[in-house]
Amino acid sequence: MRIIRKRKLNNHRVFLTIAMLLLTLIIIGHSLKPSSLKAYEPITYEPVKIVTVNVNKGDSLWKIAGIYSNNKMDLKVYINIIQQYNNLSNTIIQPGQELEVPIY
């Protein structure tokens, strides 16, 4: 009877020790995480220069972005930036329109 109680007590102590160790590791891990970093924080790009592009018949923002992109960012992100630079609410552009295209 005493042997069974000692084993149960030892098992209980081992469990508590492991649980406390895991809890300590979790607390330490969270305290080492830099608070200045935010999840999904956007990367800020500074353009090297901005070029003016005259839209021709058959052009689209996808085509223009593909020409001036240097693969530093996702094409959808680049198109969004071009839209912001030109105050466009959608991706529709017209022949003869002038667009400012940032080059990165």
N, C-alpha and C positions, 0 to 999 in steps of 0.2 A: 504494500500500500504506500509506504513512504517512497519507494523508488518511482512509482507512477507519479506521485505528487512532485517529486524533484524534477522529473522529465518535463512535466507540464509547466513547472515554474521556469525551467531552463528554456523551453520552447517559447514561452511568453517573453522572457528577457531578450532572446535573439530577435523575435519579431519586433519588439519595441525599439531595440537598438538599430535595426535596419530601417524602420520607419523614421526614427529621429535623424538618421544619416541622410536619407532621401529628402526629408523636409529641409535639412540644413543646406544640402546641395541646391535645392530649388530656390531657397531664399538667397543664397550667394549668387546664383546665376542671374536672378532678377536684379540684384543690386549692381551687378557689373554691366548691365545693359545700358548703353548711353541714352540718357533721356532726351538729348537734343535730336536724335534721329526719329523720324516719324515713318510709319509704314506707308509705302507707296508715295513717298515724297517725290514730286516731279523733279527731273533733272533740268537745270537751267542752262540753256545754250546761248552763247553770245555770237551773233553773226559776224563773219569776217568782213563781209560787205553786203550791200543790197543792190540788186540790179533791177532795171525796169524792163519788163517784157511786154511786147505788143502781142495781143492774142490774135492768132490767125484762125481761119475757118478750119474746123476739125480739131482744134486744140481743146484740151480739158485740163482741169487742175491736176488730175492724175498724170497726164502726159507731161505737163510743165514740171511737176514735182519730180517725176522720173528723170527728166533731163538735168535738173539742177541739184538733185540730191546726190550726196556722196556717201550714202549708206551709213551715216553716223547715227541716224534715227529711223524709226519706223515711218514708212511712207504716209500712213494715215495721220501721224503726229505732224509731219512736215506739211501736209495739206492743210491741217487745222491752223498751223502757224501762218501759212500764206493767207488763209481766210482772215485771220486776225489782223495781219498787217494791212489788208485791203478793205477792212470792215465789210466783209461778205457774210451774209447770213446763211448762204447755202453754197453749193459747189458749181452753180450755173455761171458761166462766163460767156461773153459775146465777142465776136470778131471785132477788132479795132479797140477793144478795151486795153488799158494799160494796167499792169500789175507790178507791184513791188515784190520782188522775191528775195528773201534773205538767203545768203550763201553761208554755209557752216563748214 
